[in-house]
Amino acid sequence: MAVYSLPSESGREAGGILLGSYRGPHVDVVACTGPIALDRRGVFFFDRQDPGHQEIAMRYWQCSGGRVTCVGEWHTHPADEAIPSRVDRATWRDQVQTADAPRVYVIVGRKAIWCGVGLRFHAVSEAQRISDPET
């Protein structure tokens, strides 16, 4: 009989939304949500399902007088390099088509962080890759 066990917390992707504000051409990220109970997490996917992300975003929006809003999203990849997958890029392409402001996307790998920005009618492009100087 085969025994199957779920991957540990560290072996599953995590993610959430980025909360911030727009200041001219700048996007200021001030907070983010993390995985919440109803989110779906696997070795190669993170699916934000919990309504808690929206509730947290609404609290920030209300407390800031409408200044702080969702400016993007982040998630992890179970690899040293943080490189967007085809699924990531397709999802982002759909999101930026209806966005009125730039969207920020972050992928955290084990040894590097990938950051990108998406603008309406443009593909999401890499803004910066940050590598661990110890590697």
C-alpha positions as CSV (number, residue, x, y, z in Angstrom):
1,M,0.0,0.0,0.0
2,A,1.4,3.4,-1.0
3,V,1.5,6.1,1.6
4,Y,0.9,9.7,0.5
5,S,1.6,12.7,2.7
6,L,1.0,16.3,2.2
7,P,4.0,18.5,1.5
8,S,5.2,20.5,4.6
9,E,4.3,24.1,4.9
10,S,7.8,25.0,3.5
11,G,7.2,22.8,0.5
12,R,4.0,24.4,-0.6
13,E,3.6,27.7,-2.4
14,A,2.3,30.7,-0.4
15,G,1.1,34.1,-1.5
16,G,-1.2,37.1,-1.0
17,I,-2.0,40.5,-2.2
18,L,0.2,43.7,-2.0
19,L,-1.5,46.7,-0.5
20,G,-0.3,50.3,-1.1
21,S,-0.8,53.6,-2.8
22,Y,0.1,55.5,-5.9
23,R,2.2,58.6,-5.7
24,G,2.8,60.0,-9.2
25,P,4.7,57.4,-11.2
26,H,5.6,55.5,-7.9
27,V,3.8,52.6,-6.3
28,D,4.3,52.5,-2.5
29,V,3.7,49.0,-1.0
30,V,2.9,49.3,2.7
31,A,1.5,45.9,3.6
32,C,0.7,42.4,2.3
33,T,-1.5,39.5,3.1
34,G,-0.2,36.0,3.6
35,P,-1.8,32.6,3.1
36,I,-5.2,32.3,4.9
37,A,-7.1,29.2,5.8
38,L,-9.3,28.8,2.7
39,D,-6.5,29.4,0.2
40,R,-5.3,26.4,-1.9
41,R,-1.6,25.6,-1.6
42,G,0.4,23.0,-3.4
43,V,3.9,22.3,-4.5
44,F,3.4,24.1,-7.8
45,F,0.5,26.4,-7.2
46,F,-1.1,29.0,-4.9
47,D,-4.8,29.8,-5.4
48,R,-6.0,32.8,-3.4
49,Q,-9.5,31.6,-2.3
50,D,-10.1,33.0,1.2
51,P,-12.3,36.1,1.3
52,G,-10.0,37.4,4.1
53,H,-7.7,39.0,1.6
54,Q,-10.5,41.2,0.4
55,E,-11.6,42.0,3.9
56,I,-8.1,43.0,4.9
57,A,-7.8,45.2,1.8
58,M,-11.1,46.9,2.6
59,R,-10.0,47.7,6.1
60,Y,-6.8,49.3,4.8
61,W,-8.8,51.2,2.2
62,Q,-11.4,52.5,4.8
63,C,-8.7,53.4,7.4
64,S,-6.7,55.3,4.8
65,G,-9.6,57.3,3.4
66,G,-9.4,55.4,0.1
67,R,-5.6,55.9,-0.4
68,V,-4.4,52.4,0.3
69,T,-5.7,49.8,-2.2
70,C,-4.6,46.5,-3.8
71,V,-1.6,47.3,-6.0
72,G,-0.5,43.7,-6.9
73,E,0.2,40.3,-5.6
74,W,3.0,38.0,-4.5
75,H,3.7,34.3,-4.2
76,T,6.5,31.9,-3.7
77,H,8.1,29.3,-6.1
78,P,9.8,26.1,-4.8
79,A,13.0,26.9,-6.8
80,D,16.2,28.8,-6.2
81,E,15.5,31.2,-9.1
82,A,12.2,33.0,-9.0
83,I,11.0,33.0,-12.7
84,P,7.4,33.6,-13.7
85,S,5.6,30.5,-15.1
86,R,3.3,30.5,-18.2
87,V,0.3,30.4,-15.7
88,D,1.7,33.4,-13.9
89,R,2.1,35.4,-17.1
90,A,-1.3,34.5,-18.4
91,T,-3.0,35.4,-15.1
92,W,-1.2,38.8,-15.0
93,R,-2.0,39.5,-18.6
94,D,-5.7,39.2,-17.8
95,Q,-5.4,41.3,-14.7
96,V,-3.6,44.3,-16.3
97,Q,-6.0,44.5,-19.2
98,T,-8.6,45.9,-16.8
99,A,-6.3,47.7,-14.4
100,D,-6.5,51.5,-14.3
101,A,-3.1,51.8,-12.6
102,P,0.2,49.8,-12.6
103,R,0.2,46.4,-10.9
104,V,3.2,45.0,-9.0
105,Y,4.0,41.3,-9.1
106,V,6.6,39.6,-6.8
107,I,7.8,36.0,-6.9
108,V,9.9,34.8,-4.0
109,G,12.3,31.9,-4.7
110,R,14.7,30.2,-2.3
111,K,17.6,32.3,-3.5
112,A,16.2,35.2,-5.5
113,I,13.2,37.5,-5.7
114,W,11.6,38.4,-9.1
115,C,9.7,41.8,-9.3
116,G,7.7,43.0,-12.2
117,V,5.3,45.7,-13.2
118,G,2.3,45.5,-15.4
119,L,0.6,48.4,-17.2
120,R,-2.7,48.3,-19.1
121,F,-2.3,47.0,-22.6
122,H,1.3,46.0,-22.0
123,A,2.9,42.8,-20.9
124,V,4.2,42.5,-17.4
125,S,7.9,43.2,-17.5
126,E,10.7,42.5,-15.1
127,A,11.5,45.4,-12.8
128,Q,14.3,43.8,-10.8
129,R,15.7,40.5,-9.8
130,I,17.3,40.4,-6.4
131,S,19.6,37.5,-5.6
132,D,21.0,36.4,-2.3
133,P,24.6,37.7,-2.2
134,E,25.6,34.6,-0.1
135,T,25.0,32.3,-3.1
